[in-house]
Amino acid sequence: MQTGLKVVMQAATSKSALKVQAILGDEATVFEFDASTRTAADAAAAIGCSVAQIAKSLIFRGKQSKRPVLVIASGSIRVDERRIASLLGEKIGRADAGFVRENTGFAIGGVPPVGHLVPPATFIDESLFIHATIWAAGGTPNSVFQLTPQDLARLTGGTVAAIAGEDAL
């Protein structure tokens, strides 16, 4: 994480961020930074919010079905993969960069919660709902957009559940 730097935020101009903006329409504005927001800590520092308000998008792969699984979790928690597997009904594994790009159309570090090429099974951590607003990746490693947890659930159709690991709280 870079500290002590002035970070510039501006309206999105990159192709991937504009794709996300088109999906969101007037519901939210995708912003790009002149510094990376690839990690939850970097994003929180650039935005000026808490790490807990960062909605990180993690892509997993169903072990049997091979289908993409999107887990949207607070930047402050560790996801319990066993809880996701239980909700999904099959074991999951971490997806590699190729699988992520092939199924979402986005690179790791910039995967937004919307606009995926292959619609994923989606799970949203309930801890995001303690915040009035949250921030999600906007399609690139340096873009984000703000929304409410309720709008996130509506836009993604995701299942809201307790997915934090016991040692993460």
Residue pairs with C-beta under 8 A, 6 or more apart in sequence:
1 39
1 41
1 42
1 45
2 35
2 36
2 42
2 45
3 45
5 35
7 33
7 34
7 35
7 45
7 46
8 33
8 34
9 31
9 32
9 33
9 46
9 47
10 31
10 32
10 33
11 29
11 30
11 31
11 32
12 18
12 20
12 21
12 29
12 30
12 31
12 32
12 138
12 139
12 143
13 32
14 32
14 139
14 140
14 143
16 105
16 106
16 110
16 139
16 140
16 143
17 30
17 32
17 138
17 139
17 140
17 143
18 30
18 139
19 105
19 115
19 139
20 30
20 112
20 114
20 115
20 138
20 139
20 143
20 145
21 29
21 30
21 138
21 145
23 114
23 115
24 30
24 114
24 145
24 155
27 147
27 151
27 155
28 145
28 146
28 147
28 151
29 145
29 146
30 138
30 139
30 143
30 144
30 145
31 138
31 143
31 144
31 145
32 138
32 140
32 142
32 143
33 46
33 142
33 143
33 144
34 142
35 42
35 46
35 142
36 42
36 109
36 141
36 142
37 43
37 46
37 47
37 137
37 141
37 142
37 143
37 144
38 109
38 110
38 141
38 142
39 75
39 109
40 51
40 54
40 56
40 75
40 76
41 51
41 75
43 54
43 75
43 135
43 137
43 144
44 50
44 51
44 53
44 54
44 75
46 144
47 53
47 54
47 135
47 144
49 135
50 76
51 74
51 75
51 76
52 74
52 75
52 76
52 127
52 130
52 131
53 74
53 75
53 131
53 133
53 134
53 135
54 74
54 75
54 76
54 134
54 135
54 136
55 72
55 73
55 74
55 75
55 113
55 128
55 134
55 135
55 136
55 149
55 152
56 72
56 73
56 74
56 75
56 137
57 70
57 71
57 72
57 111
57 112
57 113
57 136
57 137
58 70
58 71
58 72
58 73
58 79
59 68
59 69
59 70
59 71
59 95
59 99
59 100
59 103
59 104
59 108
59 111
59 120
60 68
60 69
60 70
60 71
60 81
60 84
60 92
60 93
60 94
60 95
61 67
61 68
61 69
61 92
61 93
61 94
61 95
61 99
62 68
62 69
62 88
62 90
62 91
62 92
62 121
63 90
63 91
63 92
63 93
64 90
64 91
65 90
67 118
67 120
67 121
68 95
68 99
68 103
68 104
68 116
68 118
68 120
68 121
69 84
69 88
69 92
69 120
69 121
69 122
69 123
70 111
70 113
70 116
70 120
70 121
70 122
70 123
70 156
70 158
71 79
71 84
71 122
71 123
71 125
71 163
72 113
72 122
72 123
72 124
72 125
72 128
72 136
72 152
72 156
72 158
73 79
73 124
73 125
73 127
73 128
73 163
73 164
74 125
74 127
74 128
74 164
76 127
76 168
77 125
77 127
77 163
77 164
77 165
77 168
77 169
78 164
78 165
78 167
78 168
79 125
79 163
79 164
79 165
80 163
80 164
80 165
80 166
80 168
81 92
83 161
83 162
83 163
84 92
84 123
84 163
85 91
85 92
87 123
87 159
87 161
87 163
88 121
88 123
95 103
97 107
97 108
100 106
100 107
100 108
100 111
101 107
101 108
102 117
102 118
103 116
103 117
103 118
103 120
104 111
104 115
104 116
104 117
104 118
104 120
105 115
105 116
105 117
106 112
106 115
106 116
106 137
106 139
106 140
107 140
107 141
109 137
109 141
110 137
110 138
110 139
110 140
110 141
110 142
110 143
111 137
112 136
112 137
112 138
112 139
112 145
113 122
113 136
113 137
113 152
113 155
113 156
113 158
114 155
114 156
115 139
122 156
122 157
122 158
122 159
123 158
123 159
123 160
123 161
123 163
124 149
124 152
124 153
124 156
124 158
124 159
124 160
124 161
125 160
125 161
125 162
125 163
125 164
126 160
126 161
126 162
126 163
127 164
128 134
128 149
128 152
129 149
129 150
129 160
131 149
132 148
133 146
133 147
133 148
134 146
134 147
134 148
134 149
134 152
135 144
135 145
135 146
136 144
136 145
136 147
136 152
137 143
137 144
138 144
138 145
147 155
152 158
153 160
